[in-house]
Amino acid sequence: MDFQFNDEQRMWHDVTHNFMEKEVGREYTREHDANREFPNEVYKKMADMGWLGLLTPEEYGGMRCDPIMFAIFCEAIGKFSLDTAACIMTSMFTANNIVNHGTAKMKESLLPAFLNGDQKFAISISEPQSGSDAAAVRTKAVQDGDDWVLNGNKVWCSGAHLPNTAIVLLARTSEDRYNGLSLFLIPNDTPGLIIKKMDTIVRRSLGTTEFFLDNLRIPKENLIGEIGKGWKYIAEHLDMERLSITASQVGNARTALDDTIKYTKEREAFGKKLSQFQVLKHRMAENEIEITAARLMVYSAASKMAQGENASKEVSMAKVFAADVAFKVAFNGMQALGGYAQLPEYDMERYFREAKHGMVGGGTREIQCSIIAKHMGL
Ligand SMILES: Cc1cc2nc3c(=O)[nH]c(=O)nc-3n(C[C@H](O)[C@H](O)[C@H](O)COP(=O)(O)OP(=O)(O)OC[C@H]3O[C@@H](n4cnc5c(N)ncnc54)[C@H](O)[C@@H]3O)c2cc1C
């Protein structure tokens, strides 16, 4: 058992962290959060590095890496903001539905453009009445001649409004709870589709949206894979998605703690540096322990996945733990920075907002506990 990165992993860690420091940086991230702007320049640079293809097989022009290398990447891209990580990762996961189940025409027209940064993807599962209970989707797709006609209401579809984005959408094609769900490809410029941004306190750069499907017509070849297999296709990439979100939370918690340490070493009260007060020192020490533990859980789950084993329980455990840790670290950071924590230029309020969403996005804390309990035979 080896708890250290090998040379290749260490080098990848350094390359990705250097990229985030030099090519992204906290000021750029802060500005894009404040202006609710997608980080186009960073996305394009990542495409130029070939990194958008980290989950795409080589036969389609990607450079698919193992889950450990991907976790290292996600830890780095979450460094300044979980939103930045979501901006990069959302298309990467969603593209895999096309890679694994898309038609030859979809692959040919979408994958090269995705890899060079010109084509994005958004995933639309959630509906007003179906969040955690994701299979309760009500949006209906009915075949009519050479078209599918869709009716329903989707919410929380992150990035669906961005230029050149194709939405991979889960809709009901029969009444069977799981086998009655199918996946469809809906370009966001499809006539009749009106996408509205939601005014969230997180994911301000990626943006999240809602839309109504009112007799929306798409050609029949926009079905992804087979009718009734949508649930199965979505479930295929859930562990990888959760692992990646979790890795990025560890990366962000690290920065939040480092910022807290730096601030408390500089700021004085009662003639002492804040870092000299034992209560603050101990909180930071506890956070150090927790981040280390969360990180080990991420790489332990990643290493199980890299060996081709099912790591669903380990991924969910890591997700619950890391989300709690990220929130606790940001919460303590908010307290340690006093009033200054309220100012965007100190970044802590962003870490705090985003860490809270970490307990919900990608499957809530409670749903992860249900998965873990199931693995425990409960
Ligand atoms: C910013 C943002 C971006 C998002 N992006 C996307 C996206 O791109 N695509 C997409 O499809 N969705 C997206 N979502 C939706 C997200 O996946 C859901 O919000 C999430 O799954 C929870 O669903 P819900 O909000 O309807 O909460 P609910 O399901 O209503 O849950 C409310 C509370 O009840 C708890 N609960 C529910 N069921 C159980 C149970 N069985 N046992 C115990 N507790 C339970 C939950 O854990 C939670 O605490 C996004 C959401 C947000 C806020």
The ligand as an SDF file (V2000), in Angstrom:
LIG
                    3D

 53 58  0  0  0  0  0  0  0  0999 V2000
  -26.7670   25.3600   -8.7310 C   0  0  0  0  0  0  0  0  0  0  0  0
  -27.3670   24.0610   -9.1490 C   0  0  0  0  0  0  0  0  0  0  0  0
  -26.9590   23.4520  -10.3130 C   0  0  0  0  0  0  0  0  0  0  0  0
  -27.5530   22.2590  -10.7360 C   0  0  0  0  0  0  0  0  0  0  0  0
  -27.1940   21.7240  -11.9480 N   0  0  0  0  0  0  0  0  0  0  0  0
  -27.9140   20.6700  -12.4310 C   0  0  0  0  0  0  0  0  0  0  0  0
  -27.7110   20.2000  -13.7770 C   0  0  0  0  0  0  0  0  0  0  0  0
  -26.8570   20.6950  -14.5140 O   0  0  0  0  0  0  0  0  0  0  0  0
  -28.5100   19.2170  -14.2380 N   0  0  0  0  0  0  0  0  0  0  0  0
  -29.4860   18.6490  -13.4700 C   0  0  0  0  0  0  0  0  0  0  0  0
  -30.1770   17.7500  -13.9560 O   0  0  0  0  0  0  0  0  0  0  0  0
  -29.6820   19.0480  -12.1830 N   0  0  0  0  0  0  0  0  0  0  0  0
  -28.9230   20.0410  -11.6550 C   0  0  0  0  0  0  0  0  0  0  0  0
  -29.1400   20.4840  -10.3680 N   0  0  0  0  0  0  0  0  0  0  0  0
  -30.1820   19.8450   -9.5650 C   0  0  0  0  0  0  0  0  0  0  0  0
  -29.6320   19.0580   -8.3910 C   0  0  0  0  0  0  0  0  0  0  0  0
  -29.1360   17.8350   -8.8470 O   0  0  0  0  0  0  0  0  0  0  0  0
  -30.7710   18.9040   -7.3900 C   0  0  0  0  0  0  0  0  0  0  0  0
  -30.9680   20.1720   -6.7850 O   0  0  0  0  0  0  0  0  0  0  0  0
  -30.4960   17.8800   -6.3510 C   0  0  0  0  0  0  0  0  0  0  0  0
  -30.4860   16.5950   -6.9100 O   0  0  0  0  0  0  0  0  0  0  0  0
  -31.5520   17.9040   -5.2210 C   0  0  0  0  0  0  0  0  0  0  0  0
  -32.8440   17.9510   -5.7250 O   0  0  0  0  0  0  0  0  0  0  0  0
  -33.8730   19.0530   -5.1930 P   0  0  0  0  0  0  0  0  0  0  0  0
  -33.2130   20.3690   -5.2370 O   0  0  0  0  0  0  0  0  0  0  0  0
  -35.1370   18.8870   -5.9520 O   0  0  0  0  0  0  0  0  0  0  0  0
  -34.0970   18.6910   -3.6810 O   0  0  0  0  0  0  0  0  0  0  0  0
  -35.0830   17.5650   -3.1030 P   0  0  0  0  0  0  0  0  0  0  0  0
  -34.9150   16.3170   -3.8470 O   0  0  0  0  0  0  0  0  0  0  0  0
  -36.4570   18.1500   -3.0130 O   0  0  0  0  0  0  0  0  0  0  0  0
  -34.4970   17.3800   -1.6530 O   0  0  0  0  0  0  0  0  0  0  0  0
  -34.7350   18.3070   -0.5840 C   0  0  0  0  0  0  0  0  0  0  0  0
  -34.1390   17.7310    0.6850 C   0  0  0  0  0  0  0  0  0  0  0  0
  -34.7700   16.4770    0.9900 O   0  0  0  0  0  0  0  0  0  0  0  0
  -33.7940   15.4620    1.1050 C   0  0  0  0  0  0  0  0  0  0  0  0
  -34.2940   14.1860    0.6120 N   0  0  0  0  0  0  0  0  0  0  0  0
  -34.8890   13.9110   -0.5640 C   0  0  0  0  0  0  0  0  0  0  0  0
  -35.1420   12.6070   -0.6750 N   0  0  0  0  0  0  0  0  0  0  0  0
  -34.6810   12.0210    0.4500 C   0  0  0  0  0  0  0  0  0  0  0  0
  -34.6370   10.6970    0.9300 C   0  0  0  0  0  0  0  0  0  0  0  0
  -35.0830    9.6620    0.2070 N   0  0  0  0  0  0  0  0  0  0  0  0
  -34.0940   10.4850    2.1420 N   0  0  0  0  0  0  0  0  0  0  0  0
  -33.6040   11.5010    2.8910 C   0  0  0  0  0  0  0  0  0  0  0  0
  -33.6240   12.7800    2.4840 N   0  0  0  0  0  0  0  0  0  0  0  0
  -34.1500   13.0390    1.2790 C   0  0  0  0  0  0  0  0  0  0  0  0
  -32.6320   15.9270    0.2310 C   0  0  0  0  0  0  0  0  0  0  0  0
  -31.4240   15.2850    0.5830 O   0  0  0  0  0  0  0  0  0  0  0  0
  -32.6360   17.4140    0.5130 C   0  0  0  0  0  0  0  0  0  0  0  0
  -31.9620   17.6800    1.7040 O   0  0  0  0  0  0  0  0  0  0  0  0
  -28.5300   21.6560   -9.9170 C   0  0  0  0  0  0  0  0  0  0  0  0
  -28.9170   22.2520   -8.7240 C   0  0  0  0  0  0  0  0  0  0  0  0
  -28.3620   23.4450   -8.3340 C   0  0  0  0  0  0  0  0  0  0  0  0
  -28.8430   24.0910   -7.0630 C   0  0  0  0  0  0  0  0  0  0  0  0
  1  2  1  0
  2  3  1  0
  2 52  2  0
  3  4  2  0
  4  5  1  0
  4 50  1  0
  5  6  2  0
  6  7  1  0
  6 13  1  0
  7  8  2  0
  7  9  1  0
  9 10  1  0
 10 11  2  0
 10 12  1  0
 12 13  2  0
 13 14  1  0
 14 15  1  0
 14 50  1  0
 15 16  1  0
 16 17  1  0
 16 18  1  0
 18 19  1  0
 18 20  1  0
 20 21  1  0
 20 22  1  0
 22 23  1  0
 23 24  1  0
 24 25  2  0
 24 26  1  0
 24 27  1  0
 27 28  1  0
 28 29  2  0
 28 30  1  0
 28 31  1  0
 31 32  1  0
 32 33  1  0
 33 34  1  0
 33 48  1  0
 34 35  1  0
 35 36  1  0
 35 46  1  0
 36 37  1  0
 36 45  1  0
 37 38  2  0
 38 39  1  0
 39 40  1  0
 39 45  2  0
 40 41  1  0
 40 42  2  0
 42 43  1  0
 43 44  2  0
 44 45  1  0
 46 47  1  0
 46 48  1  0
 48 49  1  0
 50 51  2  0
 51 52  1  0
 52 53  1  0
M  END
$$$$
